[in-house]
Amino acid sequence: MTLPTFDQFKATSLAAGFDEVLVREWAPSQQVASHSHAFEVSALVVRGDLVLTVGEQEHHLKAGDPFTLARDTLHTEQYGTDGATFWVARKN
């Protein structure tokens, strides 16, 4: 699978109404406790893997996988042994 470039992801996200696009890097085996965001998220994993848990559902995500989160959605994050990088668009 061929991933878009960051510039392509950013342009598509901005055209879809998102107002902020950035690169997020996560350390190996990092855990992020339950939290939510005051913005909508549309993201693309570009390196590594993570388990995103929303409610009782675990989503195993790896490079090439997109994911979305609605504003104020409680979730946890568990990053794999190599950490992860994803591009994230936020709609504030």
N, CA, C and O of each residue as an XYZ file, in Angstrom:
368
protein
N       0.841     -1.178      0.000
C       0.000      0.000      0.000
C       0.886      1.240      0.000
O       1.890      1.300      0.709
N       0.506      2.215     -0.793
C       1.239      3.469     -0.870
C       0.509      4.523     -0.043
O      -0.670      4.800     -0.265
N       1.225      5.098      0.906
C       0.645      6.145      1.738
C       0.719      7.483      1.020
O       1.612      7.695      0.200
N      -0.197      8.378      1.313
C      -0.064      9.728      0.765
C       1.139     10.407      1.422
O       1.642      9.931      2.440
N       1.588     11.489      0.856
C       2.612     12.293      1.521
C       1.926     13.092      2.628
O       0.701     13.217      2.647
N       2.725     13.631      3.548
C       2.144     14.468      4.594
C       1.429     15.662      3.970
O       0.346     16.040      4.416
N       2.031     16.259      2.937
C       1.401     17.415      2.282
C       0.051     17.047      1.672
O      -0.888     17.841      1.730
N      -0.057     15.852      1.089
C      -1.336     15.403      0.534
C      -2.357     15.188      1.643
O      -3.512     15.594      1.511
N      -1.938     14.552      2.736
C      -2.829     14.328      3.877
C      -3.317     15.672      4.420
O      -4.501     15.843      4.708
N      -2.403     16.608      4.554
C      -2.755     17.931      5.084
C      -3.745     18.644      4.177
O      -4.745     19.180      4.654
N      -3.480     18.656      2.881
C      -4.369     19.341      1.930
C      -5.767     18.723      1.947
O      -6.766     19.441      1.958
N      -5.834     17.399      1.949
C      -7.126     16.707      1.985
C      -7.872     17.019      3.279
O      -9.081     17.253      3.260
N      -7.159     17.023      4.392
C      -7.776     17.292      5.695
C      -8.298     18.718      5.784
O      -9.414     18.944      6.252
N      -7.499     19.677      5.340
C      -7.934     21.074      5.368
C      -9.153     21.280      4.469
O     -10.073     22.016      4.825
N      -9.158     20.626      3.300
C     -10.295     20.730      2.382
C     -11.560     20.114      2.996
O     -12.675     20.501      2.647
N     -11.378     19.150      3.915
C     -12.514     18.494      4.568
C     -12.996     19.263      5.802
O     -13.904     18.814      6.502
N     -12.389     20.413      6.063
C     -12.859     21.246      7.164
C     -12.057     21.169      8.447
O     -12.403     21.825      9.429
N     -10.988     20.378      8.460
C     -10.125     20.343      9.637
C      -9.257     21.601      9.621
O      -8.912     22.111      8.555
N      -8.906     22.097     10.810
C      -8.192     23.372     10.849
C      -6.775     23.279     11.394
O      -6.078     24.290     11.475
N      -6.344     22.090     11.765
C      -4.991     21.904     12.288
C      -4.522     20.517     11.885
O      -5.259     19.545     12.049
N      -3.310     20.408     11.360
C      -2.758     19.116     10.945
C      -1.327     19.034     11.447
O      -0.517     19.926     11.192
N      -1.018     17.944     12.171
C       0.330     17.817     12.710
C       0.803     16.379     12.760
O       0.033     15.442     12.553
N       2.094     16.226     13.040
C       2.725     14.917     13.166
C       2.856     14.622     14.656
O       3.337     15.461     15.418
N       2.431     13.435     15.069
C       2.563     13.024     16.474
C       3.478     11.800     16.540
O       3.286     10.828     15.809
N       4.465     11.862     17.420
C       5.418     10.764     17.635
C       5.180     10.193     19.029
O       5.002     10.945     19.987
N       5.175      8.865     19.145
C       4.933      8.211     20.429
C       6.056      7.231     20.729
O       6.506      6.504     19.843
N       6.505      7.211     21.964
C       7.625      6.373     22.397
C       7.240      4.891     22.434
O       6.064      4.552     22.563
N       8.241      4.013     22.320
C       7.983      2.584     22.431
C       7.276      2.228     23.740
O       7.647      2.696     24.817
N       6.264      1.401     23.617
C       5.498      0.867     24.752
C       4.822      1.938     25.611
O       4.428      1.662     26.744
N       4.686      3.139     25.090
C       4.028      4.209     25.846
C       2.547      3.907     26.032
O       1.882      3.413     25.122
N       2.044      4.209     27.216
C       0.623      4.055     27.521
C       0.041      5.427     27.831
O       0.653      6.224     28.542
N      -1.131      5.692     27.298
C      -1.825      6.945     27.578
C      -3.159      6.570     28.220
O      -3.996      5.908     27.605
N      -3.341      7.003     29.463
C      -4.545      6.669     30.231
C      -5.787      7.285     29.587
O      -5.697      8.114     28.682
N      -6.926      6.860     30.072
C      -8.211      7.323     29.537
C      -8.294      8.848     29.539
O      -8.025      9.509     30.542
N      -8.676      9.381     28.376
C      -8.791     10.824     28.190
C      -9.674     11.103     26.986
O     -10.057     10.185     26.261
N      -9.991     12.361     26.779
C     -10.748     12.775     25.594
C     -10.141     14.068     25.080
O      -9.282     14.666     25.727
N     -10.597     14.489     23.914
C     -10.111     15.720     23.297
C     -11.294     16.634     23.001
O     -12.394     16.168     22.700
N     -11.059     17.917     23.087
C     -12.103     18.908     22.793
C     -12.133     19.230     21.303
O     -12.501     20.336     20.905
N     -11.745     18.260     20.486
C     -11.745     18.427     19.032
C     -11.979     17.069     18.376
O     -11.730     16.024     18.976
N     -12.460     17.101     17.142
C     -12.637     15.892     16.328
C     -11.284     15.517     15.737
O     -10.480     16.396     15.424
N     -11.025     14.226     15.583
C      -9.745     13.728     15.083
C      -9.944     12.862     13.846
O     -10.850     12.031     13.790
N      -9.081     13.072     12.860
C      -8.948     12.167     11.728
C      -7.452     11.939     11.569
O      -6.696     12.891     11.377
N      -7.018     10.680     11.647
C      -5.580     10.415     11.673
C      -5.205      9.249     10.765
O      -6.050      8.451     10.358
N      -3.909      9.178     10.461
C      -3.356      8.093      9.661
C      -2.073      7.629     10.333
O      -1.147      8.419     10.520
N      -2.014      6.355     10.696
C      -0.795      5.786     11.272
C       0.209      5.605     10.136
O      -0.107      4.991      9.117
N       1.421      6.139     10.312
C       2.422      6.040      9.241
C       3.651      5.231      9.649
O       4.479      4.889      8.804
N       3.773      4.921     10.952
C       4.881      4.085     11.425
C       4.471      3.433     12.731
O       3.812      4.052     13.566
N       4.868      2.168     12.904
C       4.616      1.475     14.166
C       3.189      0.979     14.299
O       2.486      0.772     13.310
N       2.775      0.793     15.557
C       1.431      0.280     15.803
C       0.954      0.731     17.176
O       1.739      1.166     18.018
N      -0.353      0.615     17.378
C      -0.959      0.948     18.649
C      -2.282      0.230     18.800
O      -2.873     -0.242     17.828
N      -2.734      0.160     20.045
C      -4.080     -0.313     20.345
C      -4.830      0.900     20.884
O      -4.466      1.469     21.913
N      -5.870      1.276     20.177
C      -6.742      2.381     20.571
C      -8.010      1.746     21.125
O      -8.711      1.026     20.413
N      -8.304      2.013     22.395
C      -9.475      1.422     23.026
C     -10.519      2.498     23.268
O     -10.269      3.503     23.933
N     -11.700      2.256     22.706
C     -12.840      3.168     22.865
C     -13.962      2.336     23.468
O     -14.469      1.408     22.837
N     -14.344      2.677     24.697
C     -15.330      1.852     25.389
C     -14.752      0.467     25.599
O     -13.666      0.328     26.161
N     -15.460     -0.556     25.157
C     -14.988     -1.936     25.277
C     -14.306     -2.432     24.005
O     -13.851     -3.574     23.949
N     -14.234     -1.581     22.986
C     -13.675     -2.005     21.696
C     -12.210     -1.637     21.569
O     -11.833     -0.476     21.728
N     -11.377     -2.644     21.278
C      -9.966     -2.437     21.005
C      -9.754     -2.403     19.500
O     -10.219     -3.282     18.775
N      -9.054     -1.390     19.046
C      -8.730     -1.247     17.624
C      -7.213     -1.372     17.486
O      -6.465     -0.518     17.961
N      -6.770     -2.443     16.832
C      -5.342     -2.664     16.609
C      -4.976     -1.975     15.297
O      -5.415     -2.387     14.223
N      -4.177     -0.933     15.398
C      -3.853     -0.105     14.242
C      -2.365     -0.203     13.923
O      -1.525     -0.246     14.822
N      -2.053     -0.236     12.630
C      -0.664     -0.308     12.176
C      -0.470      0.682     11.033
O      -1.428      1.295     10.562
N       0.760      0.831     10.596
C       1.063      1.759      9.506
C       0.121      1.531      8.328
O      -0.058      0.405      7.864
N      -0.478      2.623      7.857
C      -1.422      2.571      6.750
C      -2.872      2.622      7.192
O      -3.764      2.836      6.371
N      -3.120      2.425      8.493
C      -4.496      2.420      8.996
C      -4.948      3.828      9.390
O      -4.250      4.526     10.125
N      -6.118      4.239      8.898
C      -6.697      5.506      9.355
C      -7.571      5.267     10.586
O      -8.021      4.147     10.830
N      -7.804      6.320     11.351
C      -8.789      6.235     12.422
C      -9.376      7.607     12.687
O      -8.765      8.632     12.385
N     -10.566      7.611     13.253
C     -11.243      8.854     13.603
C     -11.751      8.764     15.035
O     -12.027      7.679     15.547
N     -11.868      9.918     15.665
C     -12.473     10.018     16.986
C     -13.345     11.257     17.002
O     -12.919     12.336     16.591
N     -14.559     11.096     17.475
C     -15.443     12.249     17.635
C     -14.965     13.077     18.831
O     -14.311     12.557     19.735
N     -15.291     14.331     18.824
C     -14.984     15.227     19.940
C     -15.494     14.610     21.254
O     -16.579     14.029     21.296
N     -14.707     14.744     22.308
C     -15.072     14.304     23.665
C     -15.261     12.795     23.822
O     -15.958     12.360     24.739
N     -14.658     11.993     22.952
C     -14.733     10.540     23.052
C     -13.639     10.026     23.992
O     -12.453     10.214     23.723
N     -14.031      9.384     25.083
C     -13.047      8.794     25.995
C     -12.344      7.629     25.307
O     -12.986      6.815     24.643
N     -11.017      7.549     25.467
C     -10.244      6.474     24.861
C      -8.906      6.327     25.578
O      -8.470      7.231     26.290
N      -8.257      5.171     25.380
C      -6.903      4.933     25.856
C      -6.038      4.562     24.663
O      -6.542      4.162     23.614
N      -4.727      4.699     24.839
C      -3.772      4.375     23.781
C      -2.634      3.552     24.370
O      -2.096      3.886     25.425
N      -2.272      2.475     23.679
C      -1.133      1.641     24.061
C      -0.286      1.449     22.813
O      -0.717      0.820     21.847
N       0.925      1.997     22.841
C       1.805      1.942     21.670
C       2.672      0.691     21.708
O       3.021      0.197     22.780
N       3.014      0.188     20.532
C       3.799     -1.033     20.403
C       5.260     -0.835     20.780
O       5.680      0.258     21.158
N       6.017     -1.907     20.670
C       7.421     -1.901     21.096
C       8.310     -0.989     20.261
O       9.415     -0.651     20.685
N       7.847     -0.587     19.086
C       8.610      0.344     18.261
C       8.048      1.759     18.324
O       8.519      2.643     17.609
N       7.042      1.983     19.177
C       6.394      3.287     19.204
C       5.534      3.463     17.966
O       5.202      2.490     17.289
N       5.173      4.708     17.671
C       4.343      4.959     16.492
C       4.418      6.426     16.110
O       4.720      7.301     16.921
N       4.131      6.651     14.850
C       3.986      8.004     14.323
C       2.663      8.041     13.589
O       2.347      7.140     12.812
N       1.883      9.093     13.839
C       0.708      9.291     13.008
C       0.515     10.756     12.695
O       0.940     11.645     13.433
N      -0.144     10.972     11.572
C      -0.511     12.318     11.157
C      -1.929     12.529     11.642
O      -2.794     11.677     11.440
N      -2.171     13.656     12.276
C      -3.484     13.888     12.850
C      -4.034     15.238     12.399
O      -3.353     16.263     12.448
N      -5.285     15.200     11.960
C      -6.014     16.416     11.626
C      -7.024     16.664     12.731
O      -7.723     15.748     13.165
N      -7.096     17.901     13.179
C      -8.021     18.261     14.263
C      -9.018     19.291     13.782
O      -8.678     20.242     13.078
N     -10.259     19.075     14.181
C     -11.319     20.051     13.892
C     -11.736     20.636     15.246
O     -12.472     20.010     16.010
N     -11.249     21.846     15.523
C     -11.506     22.495     16.807
C     -12.885     23.123     16.863
O     -13.255     23.710     17.880
